[in-house]
């Protein structure tokens, strides 16, 4: 049975994403929470302090982890069939969901790359879980600043699109009551 009014509980079965896709989705989300928390929490510490540098190392390690998880997620996504869209949803919802997923994939792949480029063009190594990753790029301060600006602007878009994505999932769960959220849990 499909939803007929906002107060009717839909008993429509929603096939789930694969276990790999669900695990990667939540691991990327956790990595993003760690990256955001670390970069925001660093401001508690004075510039040049060991603690501030540690927060940035956590942020950068989380970013590299997100990049690896997203590359794996992209590989899984193209190699496994996706569950079909919910029956009865208007076509615009399917298109909006596809567009949202595309934007999120681009952002979650681009953000770590831009962060790495900003650091590498500045002439620094990238701390990754205690190791130092050095990209073979010449120091280029203007490119570093540009990559950093795009990275920081991109963070705003990540907040917006992750917020819209979460709002859509909650709207499906609590307004449409179509149990769509269960596909990713």
N, C-alpha and C positions, 0 to 999 in steps of 0.2 A: 504494500500500500504506500502511496506517496502522499506527501503533505498537501492538505487541501485548505487549511487555514493556519494562522500563526499559533493557534492553541491546540492543534492536533499533533499528537506524537506520531512521527513516521516510524514505521517498522521496516523500512527499506534496508535491505542488506547492502552494506558498502564494502566491496572487496578492499583489502589492505594493500599498501605498498609492500614490497619485499622486506624481509628482516634487515637486509643490508641497507636498503634505502632509508628505512626508519632509523636504524642505528646511526647512519651517517648524518641524517637530518639533525638529530638531537646532539650528536657530537659537535657538529658545526655550530649549532646554537650555543652549546656550552663553551666552546672556544671563543665565540664572539662575546659572550658575557665576560669571560676572563680578560679578553683583550680590552674591552671597553672599561671594565672596572679598574684594570691596571693603569690605563692611560689617564683616567679621571682621578684616580687615587694618588697619582704621582704628584699632583699639585699640592698635596698636604705637606710635602717635603721641600726643603729649600733647594734651589738650583745648585748643581754641583755635588749634592750629597750622595752618599752610597745608596741610601734608600730610594731616592728618586731614580738613580741609574738602575736599581733592581726592578723597579716598577716598569721602566722602559724595556728591560730585558724580558720581563714576563710578557709585556705587550707584544714585543717582536717575536718571541717564541710562539705565542698563541697565534699570531698572524701566519707564521710559517706552517704551523700545524693546520690551520684553516685551509691554507693553500693546498697542502697535501690531501686533506680530507675532501676538499672540493674536486680536485683532480680525480680522486678515486670515485667520488660520487658521480661525476660526469661519466666516467667509464662504466659504472654500474647502470646508470640511467640509459645509456645507449645500448647496453647489452641485455637489458631485461625489459619485458613488456610492462607498461604502466597499467594500473587498474583503469577500467573505463570511467569516463566522466559519469557523474550521477544521472540516472535516468530521469528525464523530465525537466532537468535544468535548462533554462533558456540558453540558446547558442552564445549569447553575449557573455554569459557567466563562464562558459568554457574558454572563450577567447580571452577574457579578462584574467582567468586563472593561468592560462598559458603565458600570457604577456608578463604577469607578475612573476612567474617562475623564471622566465627568461631574464628579466631585470635582476632578480635576486642572484641568479647564477653569475651574471656578468659582474655585479657588484662584489660578490664574495670571492670571485677569482681576481678581479682587478685591484681590490684594496690591498691585499698582501703584496702583489707585484709592485704597485706604486710605492708602498712603504719601503720595500727592499731597494727599489731604484733611488728613492730619496736618500736613503742611508748610504748606499754604495757610491752615488755621485758626489756625496759629501766627503768621501774618502774614508769612511768608517766601515768596520766589519759589522756583521749582523750577529748578535748573540742568539744562539739557539740552544737552549737547555745546557748552558755552560760551555758550549763549543762556539767558535767564531767562524762564521761563514763569510768568505770574502768573494764578492763578485768581481770578475775581471773587467771593471769599467774605469775609465780615466775620471779623475776628479773634474766635475763640471758643476760649479755652484749654481748657475742659472737653471740648469736642468734639475738639480737637486731641489731648489726652491719651488719650481713648477710642479714637480712630482709630489712634493710635500703639500702644496696648496690643493692640488687635485685630490690627494689622499684625504685631507681634512674636509674638503667639500663633499667628497664621496661618503664620508662618515655620516654627514647629515642625511644624504639620500638613503644610506643603510637604515638609519633610524626611521625614516619616513616609510620606506617600503617594507621593512620588517613589521612596523606598527600596522600598516594596512593589511599585510598578510595575516597577522595575528587577529586583527579585527574581523577580517573575512571569515577566518576559521571559527571564531566565537559567534559570529552572526549565523553561520551555518548550524552551529551546535545549539544555540539557545533561542534563536528566532525562527529559523526554518525547521529546526529540530530534525534534520535529515541524517544525523549521526556521521556526517562527513569527516569530522575531526578524528574519529576512530580509525580512519585509514592510515594515519601517521603515528598512532599510539600502539 
